[in-house]
Amino acid sequence: MNGERVLEASGLKKSFGDIHAVRGVSFHIESGETYGLLGPNGAGKTTSISMVSGLLARDGGEVSLDGASMTTSSLAPKRDIGLVPQDLAVYPDLTARENLRFFGRLYSMPKAELKPRIDEVLETIGLGERADDRASEYSGGMKRRLNIGIGLLHKPKLLVLDEPTVGVDPQSRNSILEAVEHLSDQGMAVLYTTHYMEEAERLCDRVGIIDEGEIKAEGTRRELIEMVGQQDRVRISATAVQDATVQELRDLAGIESVSPSDGFLELLTADAGAVLAEVMRVLADRGAGVSAVAVDEPDLEAVFLHLTGKALRD
């Protein structure tokens, strides 16, 4: 991330009759950042990104893309967005290369620029070897990857991915996640919606936890965990641990508690990575024998449960 805000969404609201789908959602995304909207089905993710992309009129709030105001009638800002919807937007009778060429022409990309860009995109989405096969012959995961390729073909400033791995096999899912990681490394801003916790853990620099149309909390993984008071649990298999050693560990900065038991020490800390080296030094200096160390870090599932009172898939 370089600090340049690509997307700014503030106070988004949308109702459908008596249903308040989105209730004041606000977030921003910087270039090179992958921002995740994490929430269960029906939480307001798709409605939010539809407003962000200028596809759905909002009842309230503001959206700007690279400083330009976004509405349903805005043309220039929409050119800077690559939208990858849940529903596949590919032509099954065309090959991957032909699909990309067709959409490139819709984007008014010059021919001299389009051909090398198609080759580049095919490599990014891992379809180079199947580029001249019809999309109808692809697996569901390959079609999803082609869908992503269409969205990023014109080098958008913001790529919007709405649950892009739904219904795909594990191998294709991993390929999709690798492609998204590559885009972020290249400096593209990515808005990623998902209800898969492990995807948010792997991809997202920051996460907005959305439920019932509201952002319940936002931040990096570590910030969210600290926000709700979750702690890392360190379990050390150790022998010859004296009472004085236990007390010295308890006095270390960053250690919340130390509980000795037969052959084990259990430590609670806000950040195991920051204290583990010092813990091991104390044990070595005091002649304790360490045979194993296990760190159990709290995850976003625990944060989501704490904030909403329900599991993500509920």
KEBA-515016 format. One line per field, with one value per residue (C-alpha): y negated, z negated, x; residue number from 0. Coordinates in nm, 3 decimals, padded with zeros to 5 digits. Last residue first. Layout:
REM residues N
Y = Y/...
Z = Z/...
X = X/...
nr = NUM/...
This chain:
REM residues 314
Y = 01.878/01.931/01.676/01.813/01.610/01.358/01.076/00.923/01.220/01.473/01.256/01.219/01.594/01.665/01.402/01.618/01.661/01.790/02.127/02.153/02.490/02.542/02.878/03.045/02.773/02.868/02.601/02.497/02.145/01.974/02.195/02.120/01.747/01.745/01.939/01.681/01.397/01.551/01.613/01.257/01.072/01.371/01.470/01.138/01.054/01.319/01.617/01.881/02.252/02.443/02.818/03.127/03.155/02.812/02.454/02.163/01.839/01.523/01.198/01.197/00.883/00.762/01.050/01.071/01.388/01.557/01.467/01.613/01.941/01.954/01.897/02.185/02.413/02.572/02.894/03.019/02.839/02.894/02.539/02.431/02.073/01.925/01.603/01.359/01.223/00.894/00.789/00.505/00.703/00.961/00.692/00.509/00.830/00.917/00.564/00.328/00.288/00.363/00.409/00.264/00.260/00.415/00.698/00.809/00.670/00.735/00.496/00.651/00.504/00.644/00.923/01.232/01.521/01.448/01.324/01.643/01.857/01.698/01.787/01.557/01.345/01.001/00.872/00.510/00.496/00.197/00.287/00.237/00.533/00.725/00.690/00.844/01.139/01.214/01.217/01.467/01.691/01.685/01.787/02.071/02.192/02.200/02.389/02.661/02.669/02.710/02.415/02.343/01.990/01.882/01.532/01.407/01.062/00.947/00.573/00.467/00.100/-00.103/00.102/00.253/00.307/00.688/00.701/00.789/01.017/01.212/01.255/01.419/01.635/01.753/01.831/02.025/02.224/02.303/02.425/02.658/02.546/02.705/02.443/02.178/02.298/02.396/02.152/02.017/02.360/02.349/01.983/02.030/01.960/01.640/01.426/01.599/01.542/01.179/01.122/01.286/01.070/00.759/00.844/00.854/00.556/00.285/00.289/00.342/00.028/00.094/-00.036/00.141/00.320/00.416/00.568/00.756/00.930/00.998/01.147/01.378/01.471/01.563/01.771/01.946/01.848/02.070/02.034/01.653/01.529/01.320/01.579/01.481/01.383/01.060/00.961/00.583/00.408/00.040/-00.254/-00.281/-00.322/-00.646/-00.802/-00.699/-00.820/-00.766/-00.519/-00.754/-00.780/-01.106/-01.136/-01.149/-00.822/-00.662/-00.846/-00.711/-00.908/-00.825/-00.782/-00.599/-00.450/-00.383/-00.045/00.028/-00.252/-00.014/-00.126/-00.087/00.269/00.330/00.248/00.452/00.751/00.733/00.656/00.933/01.160/01.440/01.422/01.154/01.042/00.739/00.771/00.496/00.592/00.302/00.209/-00.126/-00.224/-00.117/-00.308/-00.213/-00.333/-00.145/-00.351/-00.091/00.146/00.392/00.209/00.425/00.244/00.173/00.247/00.020/-00.114/-00.326/-00.404/-00.635/-00.695/-00.501/-00.616/-00.418/-00.471/-00.622/-00.674/-00.560/-00.350/00.000
Z = -00.994/-00.788/-00.985/-01.329/-01.553/-01.837/-01.600/-01.743/-01.942/-01.672/-01.409/-01.622/-01.688/-01.317/-01.244/-01.411/-01.755/-01.743/-01.894/-01.923/-01.987/-02.123/-02.168/-02.348/-02.584/-02.867/-03.135/-03.241/-03.362/-03.073/-02.822/-02.971/-02.982/-02.623/-02.504/-02.659/-02.502/-02.156/-02.206/-02.301/-01.976/-01.778/-02.052/-02.033/-02.290/-02.527/-02.722/-02.829/-02.898/-03.038/-03.020/-03.178/-03.456/-03.467/-03.470/-03.393/-03.278/-03.234/-03.038/-02.894/-02.690/-02.903/-03.097/-03.468/-03.427/-03.264/-03.565/-03.796/-03.605/-03.623/-03.999/-04.037/-03.859/-03.517/-03.494/-03.193/-02.908/-02.653/-02.571/-02.492/-02.370/-02.355/-02.154/-02.286/-02.191/-02.353/-02.105/-01.955/-01.980/-01.735/-01.502/-01.508/-01.439/-01.136/-01.006/-01.069/-01.068/-01.304/-01.296/-00.947/-00.909/-00.670/-00.900/-00.933/-00.790/-00.921/-00.734/-00.675/-00.608/-00.426/-00.292/-00.113/-00.348/-00.651/-00.429/-00.227/-00.543/-00.672/-00.368/-00.357/-00.089/00.065/00.211/00.304/00.472/00.531/00.786/00.689/00.865/00.537/00.504/00.846/00.760/00.442/00.647/00.892/00.606/00.461/00.796/00.835/00.482/00.568/00.886/00.688/00.415/00.658/00.731/00.601/00.474/00.539/00.679/00.383/00.540/00.673/00.740/00.910/00.862/01.071/01.372/01.604/01.904/01.875/01.498/01.509/01.812/01.638/01.329/01.536/01.701/01.353/01.270/01.596/01.498/01.159/01.315/01.543/01.898/02.217/02.257/02.238/02.578/02.596/02.746/02.419/02.258/02.213/02.110/01.865/01.538/01.445/01.463/01.777/01.959/01.844/01.994/02.324/02.343/02.266/02.550/02.796/02.657/02.673/03.050/03.100/02.903/02.604/02.657/02.337/02.552/02.777/02.480/02.395/02.732/02.725/02.376/02.480/02.797/02.596/02.352/02.643/02.747/02.737/02.358/02.361/02.020/01.752/01.474/01.192/00.873/01.034/01.136/01.176/01.309/01.222/01.376/01.668/01.413/01.294/01.643/01.708/01.407/01.453/01.163/00.945/00.857/00.767/00.893/00.644/00.750/00.717/00.501/00.331/00.112/-00.128/-00.104/00.080/00.321/00.689/00.794/01.069/00.978/00.872/00.506/00.505/00.639/00.394/00.100/00.226/00.276/-00.080/-00.262/-00.523/-00.322/-00.295/-00.587/-00.628/-00.538/-00.319/-00.242/-00.137/00.075/00.085/00.361/00.410/00.102/00.015/-00.190/-00.413/-00.520/-00.549/-00.678/-00.697/-00.399/-00.335/-00.528/-00.433/-00.457/-00.084/00.047/-00.147/-00.072/-00.269/-00.218/-00.483/-00.313/-00.040/00.067/00.331/00.475/00.170/00.218/-00.097/00.079/00.000
X = -02.534/-02.214/-02.010/-02.099/-02.326/-02.311/-02.226/-01.910/-01.777/-01.863/-01.694/-01.382/-01.362/-01.403/-01.140/-00.880/-00.729/-00.372/-00.286/00.092/00.255/00.607/00.777/01.070/01.192/01.428/01.457/01.808/01.724/01.903/01.723/01.379/01.449/01.574/01.268/01.037/01.239/01.206/00.834/00.744/00.669/00.550/00.308/00.121/-00.148/-00.017/-00.147/00.105/00.058/00.355/00.368/00.528/00.271/00.109/00.233/-00.001/00.162/-00.046/-00.069/00.282/00.357/00.646/00.804/00.718/00.512/00.812/01.028/00.763/00.760/01.138/01.131/00.886/01.134/01.086/01.283/01.086/00.909/00.634/00.527/00.169/00.126/-00.225/-00.263/-00.520/-00.863/-00.958/-01.225/-01.023/-00.698/-00.833/-00.960/-00.627/-00.434/-00.648/-00.619/-00.906/-01.283/-01.570/-01.948/-01.991/-02.369/-02.621/-02.728/-02.366/-02.044/-01.693/-01.464/-01.125/-00.784/-00.481/-00.699/-00.582/-00.511/-00.729/-01.013/-00.995/-00.985/-01.306/-01.513/-01.814/-01.654/-01.639/-01.313/-01.246/-00.906/-00.676/-00.409/-00.044/00.117/00.140/-00.237/-00.282/-00.055/-00.250/-00.571/-00.421/-00.306/-00.659/-00.806/-00.557/-00.638/-01.006/-00.934/-00.757/-01.022/-01.317/-01.544/-01.894/-01.835/-01.478/-01.542/-01.750/-01.800/-01.463/-01.429/-01.105/-01.019/-00.773/-00.874/-00.614/-00.846/-00.830/-00.893/-01.261/-01.233/-00.957/-01.174/-01.449/-01.184/-01.084/-01.446/-01.479/-01.172/-01.327/-01.650/-01.458/-01.396/-01.530/-01.805/-01.531/-01.409/-01.044/-00.795/-00.656/-00.621/-00.242/-00.248/-00.533/-00.350/-00.531/-00.217/-00.090/-00.419/-00.407/-00.062/-00.155/-00.468/-00.259/-00.023/-00.317/-00.510/-00.244/-00.189/-00.561/-00.649/-00.880/-01.232/-01.353/-01.609/-01.317/-01.140/-01.458/-01.455/-01.080/-01.107/-01.388/-01.198/-00.888/-01.091/-01.259/-01.609/-01.918/-01.950/-01.966/-01.854/-02.026/-02.054/-02.289/-02.106/-01.993/-01.638/-01.635/-01.325/-01.355/-01.166/-01.408/-01.688/-01.527/-01.557/-01.917/-02.116/-02.492/-02.534/-02.332/-01.962/-01.791/-01.434/-01.146/-00.984/-01.325/-01.576/-01.887/-02.128/-02.410/-02.784/-03.059/-02.808/-02.871/-02.739/-02.487/-02.246/-01.971/-01.981/-02.360/-02.337/-02.052/-02.278/-02.573/-02.342/-02.208/-02.533/-02.532/-02.764/-02.511/-02.271/-02.004/-01.656/-01.604/-01.234/-00.996/-00.698/-00.454/-00.210/-00.381/-00.581/-00.934/-01.193/-01.485/-01.831/-02.164/-02.457/-02.732/-02.736/-03.019/-03.290/-03.589/-03.924/-03.932/-03.586/-03.356/-03.009/-02.765/-02.398/-02.250/-01.915/-01.738/-01.390/-01.204/-00.857/-00.695/-00.323/-00.138/00.126/00.000
nr = 313/312/311/310/309/308/307/306/305/304/303/302/301/300/299/298/297/296/295/294/293/292/291/290/289/288/287/286/285/284/283/282/281/280/279/278/277/276/275/274/273/272/271/270/269/268/267/266/265/264/263/262/261/260/259/258/257/256/255/254/253/252/251/250/249/248/247/246/245/244/243/242/241/240/239/238/237/236/235/234/233/232/231/230/229/228/227/226/225/224/223/222/221/220/219/218/217/216/215/214/213/212/211/210/209/208/207/206/205/204/203/202/201/200/199/198/197/196/195/194/193/192/191/190/189/188/187/186/185/184/183/182/181/180/179/178/177/176/175/174/173/172/171/170/169/168/167/166/165/164/163/162/161/160/159/158/157/156/155/154/153/152/151/150/149/148/147/146/145/144/143/142/141/140/139/138/137/136/135/134/133/132/131/130/129/128/127/126/125/124/123/122/121/120/119/118/117/116/115/114/113/112/111/110/109/108/107/106/105/104/103/102/101/100/99/98/97/96/95/94/93/92/91/90/89/88/87/86/85/84/83/82/81/80/79/78/77/76/75/74/73/72/71/70/69/68/67/66/65/64/63/62/61/60/59/58/57/56/55/54/53/52/51/50/49/48/47/46/45/44/43/42/41/40/39/38/37/36/35/34/33/32/31/30/29/28/27/26/25/24/23/22/21/20/19/18/17/16/15/14/13/12/11/10/9/8/7/6/5/4/3/2/1/0
